[in-house]
Structures are given as C-alpha cells and as structure tokens.
Amino acid sequence: MIPEALVATLVWLLGLAVGSFLNVVVYRLPAGLSISRPARSFCPACTNPIAWYDNIPVLGWLLLRGCCRRCRAPISAQYPLIEAATALVFVLVHHLISVAHAPAAAPLEALAPQQIVMLAAWLLLAGAMVACTAMDLLTYTVDTRVTDFAMIGGILIHLFHPASAVAGAPAAVAPVSDAAWSAAAVLMLAASGVMLAVTVWFAPHPPESHQPPAAPHTESKSPAARTAVGGDSARPTAASRASFSPASILVVLALAAMAIWLIAVAIHPTAAPAPPTPSPGTPERISIPAPPASMALFVALAGVFVLLTFAGGQSRESDDSVHDAIEAERGDSRRMVLGELLWLAPILAAGALGWLLVLSSTGVADLWRTALNWQPIGDIRPLSGLATAAVGVIAATAAGWILRIGFTLALGREAFGAGDIYILAAAGACAGWHIAISGLLLAVGLALVGWLVGSLLKRTAVIPFGPWLALGFLAALWLDRPLRAIGEIAADTVAFLAREDPAALWRVSLILMAGAVVAVLAARVLRRLTTRAAD
C-alpha cells in the first residue's frame, strides 16, 4: 500500500508542474498567442528562451532573485504565485478527498478506484479554476477553451467511473423519472454542443455580439473587458508586477508551507466519523455532520481566501472602462438576455423531448435504462457516467442562466457574467451538480465578504466573480456532508409545506425574494458610499 503522505507529495509536485504550464496559459491566451509555439518558455522582455534549470517551479524564481539571467529584467511574482497556489490547491483537494474524506460519496479505502477517478476529475477542475482565476483577475475575462477542456475532460473521466459512483441502484431498475431526467440532460448536452458549434466554434461573429457567447473564446462581464483582451486590461496589476520583493517571497513561501503542512497531516490521517446509528424504536432523524476538523485544512482555505481578497482588491487599468460599459449597457441588457433565451430555446426543446419520450413510452424507457446499465469492462458503466456528467453540466449551467436572465430582467443590468456560466459547466462535469450549485451559493457570500474587504483597497465596484466561484467549489467540497444533510432537511420542509400549507410556502418565498431585493439595494448604497469616500 502506498503511504498517503507519499501520494500527497506526488500530488504537490504535480501541482507545481501544472502551475508552471498554467503560467503559459495565463500569459499567452489573453494575448492571442499559441500555447504550443514556441514550445519553450521565453522572457517577455528579451524573448530569449528560458533554460530548463531556470524554469524549475518556484525554485528557479528564487534562485534567479526574480530577474532574467540574460537581460536582468524583473520576473513578475505572478509566476511563482501561480505555481505555489496551484500546488497548494492540488494538495488541498487531495487532502479533502483522500485524507479527510469530505465528499459524501468518497470511499474510506485509500486509493480505491472510485477515489482515484474522483481525485482525477477534481485535479482537472482545480487546474482549470486556477487558470480562470488568474485570467479573470488580470483581464476580467474567462477563456472558454480552458473551461471547455475541463468540461470535456470531466465528461470523459466520468465514462470510467465505477457503477457505484454514478448510481445508487442498478440502472436497469432505476425509477423511470430518474431515467427521464438523465435522457433529457444528455440530449440537452448534445444540443448545446451543436449550438456552440454553429454559433461559436465554426462561425465568425462580431466582437460585441449579444448572442451567447459574445466572442469566439472569451467571455467576460462586458464588451469593454472583451475588447481589451491583449490590450490594457491584459497588463499585470500592481500585485503581479511586483518582482523579488520581501512580501512576494513571504507569500510564495507561505503557500508552500501550507501545502507541506497538509502533507505532514496526511501521515496521521483522521477518518471522517460515521453517522450515529439510531437506537431501535426511535424515529429516524437527519443528522448534520460536522465538516472535517483539521487546523491545516482551515489555514489553507483561509490562505486562499486572503490571497484572492488581496488580488481582487488591486486596481486595474480597465476598472473604470468596465464599470462604465456595464452602466452604459443598462438600457440594452434586457434585450440582450432575451436574445440569449432565444438561443437557449433549441436546447430546452431537446431536453423536453428526451424527458417526454422516456416518460410516455415504456419501450424507450426500457431501452434507455438498458443502455445505462451497459457494462463493457468490469464494473464500468460508461453511459451511466455520461448521464451523470450531463446532469451535472445541465443543472449547473441552468442555475447560472436562471441567475443571469432572471436578475438582469428584474434589475435592468447585466447581473451574472456569461463566462461564469462556463465555469459552472466545468464544475458540474468534473465534480457534479451538487458541488457546482453549492459552490455557487457559497461563492456569493464569499464574494460579498471579499468585496467588503477589497473595497478598502480600491474604489471601483467591479469585481471578478470567477475567483470566488473557484473558492466556492473548494468550500463546497469541504462542507459536502453537512450541506447535503441541510439540503435534505430543506427538501423535506418544502415538501411538507407544499402538501400541508401551500400558502406558508408562498409567504416564505416572498420573504426570501424581499430579502434578496434589500440585499441588492444595500450593496448599491454601500458601493456609492465607498466610492464617495475614496473620491
């Protein structure tokens, strides 16, 4: 049996290597450069190739004292920060899945097939989230090639999930309603691919088109940020321009120290406590388990939060132009999302067709459930895994579209970036719909706290939401068990109210809607007060 600490160390080294590659992605894609040509990394100042011994993650930057060996131009601290942060996030994901057993579906057996597949999907998502976070912080854009790669990779990984990981019961005897939803999700996923191929991948369109997506490979909060890709907004912020300063060295070393702390904790792991078994004769109650207890785990998550808060609070040269563009689009935002709703119509129709076919035809339902139960190799059910990934993608993107269209129509301004929907799709494919939606809800609260702290650093109200989505997914992984228990309690409560007192359910809904409106108004007032104080 391979020691868990050794696995964690290998994951850390993998994270450093992936972080080095993500630096290439973050630098080249927003600038319109190829990530494969030239094959070797080069100095942006003198364009000379960087030798392999100078390109060792983190260590090369430290040994060179933050300067190019040939031209002595400063090397941005952004490079070691991304490498160290990627390695920390990789170790953090490994710790949550394999050591703390945070996910409700994670087996307690070390290196079980289900655990390996889950870890692979999460590491793919983590790498994509680091790249999206860095690009969103620097340019207010999300390159959809990164999210598409993670989404397709997550779907392919699901094809190799053991049957126990993708279904609670054999697919042949699964309820017809579950089969109908899975068929609807698969058809909607296929229809989404067709629509993207027709309108995005193989069709030219104007840079500021209101049809989604608005540009071939980038999505952002506004056209101003999209047109600035490769221009002013692609320039590093004050934090990324910092080179070999004591503060940057301290942050890099702190990220490495937190990862090493988590690796050390893996030497003596503590298994997640099993839920209590009710004594005979007592009514069964839904218990809310506590999240995994580990000081190293909490410090690592808090460190990522502090890093995102500081990075998001740095002023960018495009802040004012993005904010002005969002305000200028207010009169056109409702028409924009109505056009997006029209774009979604064929996808919704495909889902309705699949759902009705399975529900209305016993032959189609039996055929689909037999297909889900197909096992070509051992315990692997590829179509069941595909259906699970499709449900994750569709449920996650549906939540994003509902927020975007609903709040834009209600508020008269763009309320949720289309690029963030691509991030949700990647999370749904890799981690499942429950992590994507829970992460979205947690990201809203995290972003609010981060914005309140970041507003002390800069006066603009524009914040990138992608980084908070990434942190929200990590928090959802950490809190997976208690969040699932709370979700079950909430679902039972809603079902009880709908059955016994529908009027009370409507009253609760109205109270929640009123609270959302009050929160939006309070945020606007606070934003204006902060802006006036800064001026």
N, C-alpha and C positions, 0 to 999 in steps of 0.2 A: 504494500500500500504506500503510495506516495504521500509524504508528510504535507499537511495543508499549508504550512509555512513556506515550503519549497514551491508549491503551486502559486501561492501569493507572490513570492519573489519573482517567479517567471512572468506572472501577470504584470507586475510592476515594470520589469524590463520590456515587456511587450508594449506597455503603455508609453514608455519613453521613446521607443522606436516609432510607434504610431504617431505620437506627438510631433516627432521630427518631420514625418511626412505631412501631417496636418499643417505645419508651418508653410509648406509649399502650397498646399491647397488654399489656405487663407490669404497668402500673398498673391498668388497667380490668378485665381479665378476672378476676383473682383476687378483685377487689372486687365482681364481679357487675354491672359497668357495661357499657354498649354502647360499642363502639369507633368507632361512626359518629355517635352522638348524645351530647353536642353535637359538631358537626363540627370545631370549633376546639379546640385545647388550652387548658386553663384552669389557673389557680393553685389548688392544693389548699387553700390557706389562705383566700383571699378569693373564690375561684370566679370571678374576672374572667377573660375571655378574654385570651390572650396575643397580642400584636401580632406580625405576621409578622416584623418586623425584630428582635424579641426572641427569636424561635423558630428562628433560624439555628443549625444543629447546632454544638455545642461553642463556637463563637464568641459566640453570644448569651449563654451562661452566663458566659463570661469577661468580656464587656463589662458585664454586669449585676453582676459581682462576686458571683455566687451568691445574689442576692436578687431578689425580685419587684419590678418597677418601681413598682407601686401600693402594696402593703401592706408591702413590705420584709421579708416573711417569707423565711427562708432556703430556697434551692432545693437539693435534695439533689444531691450529687455523683454519685449513681446515674445521672442523666440524661446528662451528658456522657461518663461512663464507658461507658455502653451504646452511645452514638453513636460514640465513638472506637474502642471494641472491635469493633463491627460493621464499621466501615470497614477496620480492620486485618485482620480475618478475611477480608473480601472481597478485599483486595489479596493476602493470603496465598494464598487459593485460586487467584486468577488467576496468581500467580507460579508456583505448583506445576504448574498445568496448561499454561499458555501459554509460560512462560519456562524453567522447569526441566524441563518435560516429564516430571514424576514418574510419572504413571499409565502403566502398560504399554500401554494402548490409545490413548494420546494421540498424534495425528499431529505430526510436526515442522513441518508447514506452518502458518504463522501464520494465524489466523482461518479455518482450514479448517472446513467445515460440521460435521464430527464434533466438532471442538474447541469450536465455538460452542455446540452443543447440550449437550456435557458441562459447559461452564462455566456455562450457564444452570441446569442441574439442580443443580450444586454450590452456586451462589449462593443458590438457593431453599432448599437444605438448610442452608446456613450461617446464613441469616436465621432459620429456624425453630429452629436449635440455640441461637442467642444468646437468643431469647425463652424457650425451655425452660430454658436455663441460669439466666437471671435469676430466673424464677419458682421453679425448684427451690431456688435458693439462698435466696430470701426466704420461701417458703411450704412447701417440701418437697412440692410438687405439680407435675404436668405437665398443662396444659390440652390435652385431646385435640383440640380444634378447631385448634390450631396444628399438631400432628403430622398430623392428617387432611388439612389443607390442603397440607402439604408432600408427603405420600404421594400424594394425588390429583394434585397438580401434577407430581410426578416421573413418574407414570404417563402423564400427558398429554404431557409433554416426550418421553418415550420413543417415543410414536407418530410423532414427526418425526425420529427417529434415522435416519441413513443406514444402508443394509443392512449395510455393512461394520462398523458399530459394534455391531450386535446379533447377528451370527452370523459365525462363522469360515468357513462354507461356505454355498452357496445352500441355502435352507430346503427346497427340493424334493428335495435329495439328502442331507439331514441324517440321521444314524442314527435308527432307529426308537426306540431307548432315549431319545435326547435329546428327540424329539418327544413321547414318553410323559410325561417329566418336565415339559415345558412345558405340556402339556394338563392334567396334574394340578395344576400351580401356578395356572393360570388358573381352573380350577373351584374350587380352594380359596380363591382371592381373591374370587370371586363369592359363595361360600358364607359367607365371613367378612363380606362386606357385608350379606348377608341376616340373619345372626345379630346383627350390631350394630344393624341397623335394627329388628329385632324386640325385642331386649332392652335397647337403649340409646337410640337416636335418637328412636324414636317410642313408647316405652313408659316410664311412670313406675316408679320403684323406690325403695326406702328408701335413705337416705343411707349406711347402713353394710351394705348387702347384700354377701354374699360371692360373688355371681355376678359374673364379669368383664364389663365394667368395673363398678366399685363405685359410680360416680356418673356422672351424665349427661355431664359434660365434663371432669372432673378425675380423675387417677389419682395415687396417692402411695404412700408406704411404709406407711401405717397409717391407720385411720379417724380417729385423733386429728388428723392433719395435714389430712385432708379436711374435717372439720367445722370446722377453724379457718380455712379459706379465708375471707377477708374479715374475719376477727377478729384475734386476737393475732398469729398467725403471718404475717399479711399485712403487719404493720408492718415497716418497714425495719430492717435490722440496724444495728449501730454504724457499719459502713462506709458504708452507704447514707444514714445520717442526716447524715454529715459534709457540710458545705457548702463554703464557699470557704476551705478550709484549704491551707497550703503543700503538704502531702502529696498532697491530691487534685489540685491543679493540676499537680504534678510527674508524677503517674501519667497524667493526661489528655494532657499534652504528650509524655510518653514513648511512649504508644501512637501518637500522631500522628507522632512522629519515626520510629518503626519502620516505619510504613506508607510514609512519604516515602522512607526508605532503600530499601525494596523497589522503589518506583517508579524510583528512580535506578539500581538494579541492572538494571532492565529495558531501560535504554538500551543496555547492552552485555551482552546475554544470552549464556549459555554453554549450548549444546545438550547434551543427555544423551549420553554416549558410547555408541556402538553396541557390541553384544556382540561379542567376538572370534570370528572365523571359524576353525574348526578346520582344520588343515592336512590334506591328503589322506592317507589311511591311518591316521590317529589316531582312536581311539574318541571318539564324541561325549560330552561331559560337560556337565552342567548347571552353568552359572556363576551366581554370586550377585552381581549388580551392586550397586555402592555407591549409596546414596541421593544425590540432588542435593547438590553441595557449594556452599554459599553461607553466609557468615557472617551476612548479613542475615536469611536464612531461619531459621537456627538461633536467632538472637537473638529473632526474632518468636515462634517457637514457645515458646522458654523464657520470654518475657514473658507469654504467655498462661497458661503453667503457673504462674508465680509469682502472677499475678492470681487465678487460680482457687484456688490454695492459700490465699492470704490471705483471700479472700472466704468460702471454705468453712470456714475456721478461726474465723470470727467467731461469737460466741454469739448464739442466737436465743431469744426468749421462749418458743417452743414446743419447744425441745430436750428438756427433761425430760418433757413430756407425750407427745411422740412416742416417746421411748425407753421410757417406762412402758407405753404402749399396745402397743408391739411385744412387750414382755415378757409383758404380760397376755394376748396372743393366742396364746402358745406352745401352750397346750393345745388350741386350736381351729384351728391353722394347717394341720395335715394334712387335716382335713375340708374346709377351705376350698379347698385346691388340688385335692382330689379332685372337688369340685364344679366347679372350673374345667376339669378334664379332661373331665368330662361335657359341659360347654359346648362344648368343642373337638371332641367326637365327630362331629357332622354335618360339620364342616369336613374332618376326616380321612377320613370316608367319601366325601365328594365328590372328594377327591384320589385316593383308591384307585380310584374308579370311572373317572375320566379316564385314569389310568395303565393300568388293565386294558383299557379299550376300545381304546386305541391299540395296545397290545401284542398283543391277541388278534384284532383284526380288521384285515386288510390294507386293506379299503375305507375304514375310519375313519382309519387311519394315513395313507393317501394323501390323503384329503380334508383332514385337518388340516395336513399338510405343504404342500399346495397353498395353503391359506389363509395359512399363514405366509409363503409366497413371493409373496403378492399385492402388487403394486406399482402403486398408483393414480396416483402422481405421481413421475416420475423414479426415483431410487434409494431412495425412501422405502418401507419395508415396515411399515405401522402394526401389523399383528397380530404380526409378529415382535418389534417393540418392546414391545408389550403383554405378550407372553410373557416377554420378558427382565425387564421390570419386575415381573411377577408372581412370577417365580422369585426375584428379589431380596427382595421383601416376604416371601414364604413362608419362604425359607431363613433370613432374619434373625430373623423372629418365632419360627420353630421353635427357633433357638438360645436365644432368651430364655425361651421356655416350658420347654424342657428344663432350663435352669438353675433356673428358678423352682420347677417341680414337683419335679424330682429332689432338689435340695438342701433344699427345705422338707420333703419326706418323710424325708430322711436326718437332718436336724438338728432337726426338730420346731419350727422357727420360720421366719417368712417370710424367704426368702433373696434375693429379687430383686423389685423393685417392678414392678407391672403397668404403671405409667407409662413405665418404661424400655423395655418391650416396644414401646410405641407409638413411641418414639424410634427403635428398631431398624427398625421397619416403614418409617418415613420415610426412614431412611438406605438401606435396601435398595431402595426405589423410586427414589431420586434417584441414588445412587452405585453400586448393585449389591451383590449378596450378599457378594462377597469383601471389599469395603471395610467393610460392616456387621459381618461376623464378625471380620475382622482388627482393626477398631476396638474391638470388644467385648473381645477378648483383651488388646489394648494398654491399654484403659481400666482393666482390673483392676489391672495393675501400676502405672499412673499414679495410680489412686485410693489404692493402698496407700502409695506414697511421699507423696502429698499428705496422706493421713490421718496418717502418722507426723509430718510437719512441722506439720500443723494441730493435732495433739493437744497441741503446746506452747502453742497459743493458747487452747484451750478444753478443758474436761474431759469434755464429752459424747462418746459413741462414735457418735452418729448423724451420718452424712454424706450429703449428696445425691449420688447416683451419676450423675445426668443430665449435669452439667457435665463429668465425666470421660469419659463417652461421647462428648460433642461433641469434646473434645480428642483422644480416641482415634481418631475418624474423620479428623481432620486429620493425625495421626501416621501412620495407615494410608495416606492419600493420599501423604504424603511418602516412605514406605517401601514403596510398592506393588510396585515391581520386585523388590527383594530378598525381600520377603515371598512373592511369587508363586514365586520360584525355590526358596525354602526349602520352600514347600508342595509343589512338585513332587518335591523330594527326599524329603520325608516320605511322600508318597503312594507313591512308588516303593519306599521302605523297608518300609512297611506291606504293600504287595502282595507283596514278596519274602518277608517273614516269614510271611504268611498261606499262601503257596504252599510254602515250603521248611521252615519250622519254626513251626507254629501255637502250640506250647507257649511259645516265646520271646515271641510276641506277647502271650499272656495274662500272662506274667510282667511284661513292660513295662507293661501296662495296670494290673496290681495295684500296681506300684511308683508309677505316677503317681497312682492313687487314694489310696494311703497318704500320698504327699506332700501331696495336697490336704487330707486329714484333719489332718495335722500342721500345715499352714499355718493352718487354721481354729482349731485349738487354741492355736497360738502367738499368733494375733491376739487371742483371748479373754483369754489370760493377760496380754498386753501392755496390753489395754484396761483390765483390772482394776488393773494396777499404775499405769497413768496416772491412773485415776480416784482411787485411794487417795492418790497423790502430790498431786493437785490439792486433795483434801479436807484 
